[in-house]
Amino acid sequence: MDPQGPVLVEGPVEIVLDDGTVARSDRFMVALCTCRRSRAYPWCDTSHRRRERAEPPPGNRKPR
């Protein structure tokens, strides 16, 4: 489990945001953002995941 990851909630759900607006989802399972990086807040868009380039395996590296 990622401590910065989402909270999964059985839907449908209604969330009252800080500004008083209500976000609704009729999905059977909803991922709520806990890191506040999501562009679709309060819904998780996986922005909590690290964006790192994967290094190629040692045998596939090109000589310099």
Secondary structure as UniProt FT lines:
FT   TURN            3..4
FT   STRAND          7..10
FT   STRAND          13..16
FT   TURN            18..19
FT   STRAND          22..25
FT   STRAND          29..32
FT   TURN            39..42
FT   TURN            47..48
FT   HELIX           58..60
//
